[in-house]
Amino acid sequence: MLLMTSGGETVNPWKRILHATDLSGASRPTFRRAVQLGRRHGAELIVMHVLCTISAYEVSVIGSPAVCEAYEAAVRRAGARTVAALVASARRRGVRARGLVVEGVPRREIPRWAASLRVDVIVMGASRRRGLRRLLFGSTPDAVIRRASCPVLTVGVGQRVCRRTGDRSAGAVA
């Protein structure tokens, strides 16, 4: 998306793109789209992952704070490695990129960080929740759209149809 000024000059409105990812396989098409936009607009791409920490209730159920701490440390390391790999992949495609891993609740942290980093657009996957689950729990993209101070581009996750059986299964549409 380029804008034209009254003088006929083109202006690029997207200089900084935030790609919020849950690092799942379903987020791959969203990452590809964010990289595409970064290349097209010459924008900086920030690849962000929000780690959800273990709650006090979960610690009480598990019974061992040491086990919970070890688990969280392993999850942090794995998340940081995956984000670093995505950043390297974007850079190989000619996009200026950096990674960001934060802790908290994604529906709160994504809009907060987007505002503090002054991003021009957030790119994230669309919710796969449907029906009662969506009604009861909502979806992270819905919450981000409501809270964000910038546009949010959601990349849909579709269904694949098995050629032999005709069964539908959730999966990213390539």
C-alpha positions in Angstrom: 0.0 0.0 0.0 1.5 3.3 -1.1 -0.1 6.6 -0.7 0.1 9.5 -3.2 0.6 13.0 -2.1 -1.0 16.0 -3.8 2.3 16.6 -5.5 2.2 13.1 -7.1 4.9 11.7 -4.8 4.5 8.2 -3.4 4.7 7.8 0.4 5.2 4.5 2.1 3.0 4.4 5.3 4.5 1.2 6.7 8.1 1.6 8.0 7.8 -0.8 10.9 5.9 -4.1 10.9 5.3 -6.2 14.0 4.7 -9.9 13.3 3.2 -11.5 16.4 3.6 -15.2 16.3 2.8 -18.2 18.5 5.6 -20.1 16.8 3.2 -22.9 15.7 3.2 -24.5 12.3 0.0 -22.7 11.5 1.8 -19.3 11.8 4.1 -20.0 8.8 1.8 -18.4 6.2 1.5 -15.4 8.5 5.3 -15.1 8.7 5.7 -15.4 4.9 3.1 -12.6 4.5 4.9 -10.4 7.0 8.2 -10.9 5.2 6.5 -10.1 1.9 5.2 -6.9 3.2 8.6 -6.0 4.7 10.2 -6.5 1.3 7.5 -4.6 -0.6 7.6 -1.6 1.7 11.3 -1.6 2.7 10.0 -1.8 6.3 11.7 -3.1 9.4 10.2 -6.4 10.6 9.9 -7.1 14.3 9.2 -10.8 15.0 7.5 -11.0 18.4 6.6 -14.0 20.6 4.8 -13.7 23.9 5.7 -16.4 26.4 2.8 -17.2 28.7 4.2 -17.9 32.2 3.0 -20.5 34.6 0.4 -19.2 37.0 0.6 -19.5 40.8 -2.3 -22.0 40.5 -0.4 -24.2 38.1 2.6 -24.1 40.4 0.4 -25.3 43.3 -1.0 -28.1 41.1 2.4 -29.2 39.9 3.7 -28.9 43.5 7.3 -28.0 42.6 8.4 -24.5 41.9 11.8 -25.9 40.8 10.1 -28.0 38.1 8.1 -25.0 36.9 11.2 -22.8 36.8 13.1 -25.4 34.8 10.2 -25.8 32.4 9.8 -22.0 31.9 13.6 -21.6 31.3 13.5 -24.3 28.6 10.4 -22.7 27.0 12.2 -19.3 27.0 15.3 -20.8 25.4 13.3 -22.6 22.7 11.2 -19.5 22.0 14.3 -17.3 21.7 16.0 -19.8 19.3 12.9 -20.0 17.1 12.5 -16.3 16.9 16.2 -15.9 16.1 15.7 -18.4 13.3 12.7 -16.5 11.9 14.7 -13.2 12.0 17.6 -14.9 10.2 15.2 -16.2 7.6 13.7 -12.7 7.0 17.2 -11.3 6.7 18.1 -13.9 4.1 15.1 -12.6 2.1 16.4 -9.1 2.2 14.3 -7.7 5.1 15.7 -5.7 8.0 14.5 -7.7 11.0 14.9 -8.1 14.7 13.3 -10.4 17.3 11.5 -9.7 20.5 10.5 -12.3 23.2 8.4 -11.0 26.1 6.5 -12.6 28.9 2.8 -12.0 29.6 -0.6 -12.4 28.1 -0.5 -12.0 24.3 -3.8 -10.1 24.0 -2.3 -7.4 26.3 1.4 -7.5 25.4 1.0 -7.3 21.6 -0.9 -4.0 21.5 1.3 -2.6 24.3 4.6 -3.4 22.6 3.2 -2.3 19.2 2.4 1.2 20.7 5.8 1.5 22.5 7.7 0.4 19.3 5.5 2.7 17.2 4.8 0.1 14.6 2.6 0.9 11.6 0.9 -2.5 11.3 0.6 -5.7 13.2 0.5 -8.9 11.2 -0.8 -12.0 13.0 -2.7 -15.2 12.3 -6.4 -15.3 12.5 -8.1 -17.3 15.2 -9.0 -21.0 14.7 -11.5 -21.0 17.6 -15.1 -21.3 16.6 -18.4 -21.5 18.2 -18.7 -21.9 22.0 -14.9 -21.8 22.6 -14.6 -18.5 20.8 -17.7 -17.1 22.7 -16.3 -18.2 26.1 -12.6 -17.5 25.6 -12.5 -14.9 22.8 -9.6 -14.9 20.5 -6.2 -13.1 20.7 -6.6 -11.4 17.3 -10.0 -10.1 18.3 -8.6 -8.6 21.5 -5.5 -7.2 19.7 -7.7 -5.6 17.0 -9.8 -3.9 19.8 -6.8 -2.7 21.8 -4.2 -1.8 19.1 -3.5 1.8 18.2 -2.5 0.7 14.6 -4.0 -1.4 11.9 -4.0 -5.2 12.4 -3.7 -7.5 9.4 -4.8 -11.1 10.1 -3.8 -13.9 7.9 -6.5 -16.6 7.9 -6.0 -20.2 8.7 -8.2 -22.3 6.5 -9.1 -25.9 6.2 -7.7 -28.5 3.9 -9.9 -31.2 2.4 -8.5 -34.7 2.1 -8.8 -35.8 -1.5 -9.5 -39.4 -0.6 -12.0 -39.1 2.2 -13.3 -35.5 1.9 -12.6 -35.0 5.6 -11.8 -31.5 6.7 -8.9 -30.8 9.0 -7.5 -27.5 10.4 -4.4 -26.4 8.7 -2.8 -23.4 7.1 -3.8 -22.8 3.5 -0.6 -22.3 1.6 
